[in-house]
Amino acid sequence: MHNPQYLKTATAVHVGRFDPAVSLTEDLPQGVDADILLLGCGDVRDILYTVFVERGLPERELDFTVCDVDEFVIGTMELHLRIRMSLIP
């Protein structure tokens, strides 16, 4: 008797999230340096939004460290950030 064979489907690619970007420094006092560790974040929206919100506020140093299980996600994030930084005059 024949058994049904199932093809192994590819894993879903999550292009983005459905929740809005958040400022990662909203709970820190103004002017205090921030060392931020992002675990499994998946995209750069929170980083870009945090940097955008910081414009016009007292200067502080922002240090982002990103960790993810999939090296493809980290490579994609780095590519996005490098392209955006190259567009800044």
C-alpha positions in Angstrom: 0.0 0.0 0.0 1.3 3.4 -0.9 1.8 6.1 1.8 1.2 9.7 0.9 4.4 11.7 0.5 4.6 15.3 1.7 7.0 17.9 0.4 8.9 19.7 3.0 7.8 23.3 2.6 10.1 26.2 3.1 9.9 28.2 6.2 8.0 31.5 6.1 10.0 34.6 5.6 8.9 37.4 8.0 9.4 40.6 6.1 8.3 42.8 9.0 6.2 43.1 12.1 2.7 44.4 12.4 3.3 46.5 15.6 4.6 50.0 15.4 8.2 51.0 15.9 9.1 52.1 19.5 11.7 54.4 20.9 14.3 52.3 22.7 15.4 55.2 24.9 12.0 56.6 26.0 12.5 55.5 29.6 16.0 56.9 29.9 16.8 60.4 31.2 17.8 63.0 28.7 21.6 63.2 28.0 22.5 59.8 29.5 24.4 57.5 27.2 22.6 54.3 26.1 24.0 50.8 25.5 21.1 48.9 23.9 21.0 45.1 23.4 18.4 43.8 20.9 17.7 40.1 21.0 15.9 38.6 18.1 14.5 41.9 16.8 14.3 41.0 13.2 14.3 44.4 11.6 15.8 47.9 12.0 12.6 49.9 12.5 13.2 50.3 16.2 16.8 51.5 15.7 15.9 53.9 13.0 12.9 55.3 15.0 15.1 55.7 18.1 17.7 57.7 16.2 15.0 59.8 14.5 13.3 60.6 17.9 16.7 61.6 19.4 17.1 64.5 16.9 16.8 67.9 18.7 17.3 66.4 22.2 20.5 66.8 24.3 23.3 64.7 22.7 24.0 61.2 23.9 25.9 58.2 22.6 23.8 55.4 21.3 25.4 52.0 21.2 23.3 49.2 19.6 24.2 45.5 19.8 22.0 43.1 17.7 21.8 39.4 18.2 19.6 36.9 16.2 19.6 33.2 15.6 19.6 33.6 11.8 22.7 35.3 10.4 20.6 36.3 7.3 18.6 38.6 9.5 21.7 40.3 10.9 23.2 40.6 7.4 20.0 42.2 6.1 19.9 44.7 9.0 23.5 45.6 8.4 22.8 46.2 4.7 19.8 48.4 5.5 21.8 50.5 8.0 24.9 50.8 5.6 22.7 51.9 2.8 20.8 54.5 4.9 24.1 55.8 6.4 25.6 56.2 2.9 22.6 58.4 1.9 23.2 60.9 4.7 25.2 63.9 3.4 
